[in-house]
Amino acid sequence: QKPQTNSINIALELGYNISPKFYAAFNIDLIGFSFGKKFNDGLYIKNNNGTTGISAKPTVFNVLLISDNDRGSLNSELYLRYKLNNKWALHGGISFLFSEYTTDTKVQQVPSPNDRFRYKSAGGLLGVTYLIKN
């Protein structure tokens, strides 16, 4: 059904200027919210048995807690930026994205009732940065 989660989060970034040209950084989302399309006819499969008609939507409230206790959709990045000149830079690194959906009912009962389902992904990132300050 073409899932899509959109998030607006406040992030923390820690970085270090290795040299005048190179900057290394780590950032992580702390808190925010997500929105996207609600699914009304999802399929939940457990032990080769399926339950149809499951409704789910992106978890609205995003907050960084500790590991699997995190809620919502959060992103973190580890990257290196190379300054081309006073206005432009290139950066590349690794991005970790958690996308979470909440169902209308607790469809998973064991080990405990659960209505939140998360997809965790890691991938490379490439970007161009416009620098406002030197």
Secondary structure, DSSP 4 states (H G I P E B T S, - for coil): ----EEEEEEEEEEEEESSSSEEEEEEEEEEEEEEEPPEEEEEEEETTEEEEEEEEEE-SEEE--SGGG-BS-EEEEEEEEEE-SSSEEEEEEEEEEEEEEEESS--B-SSS-B-EEEEEEEEEEEEEEE-S--
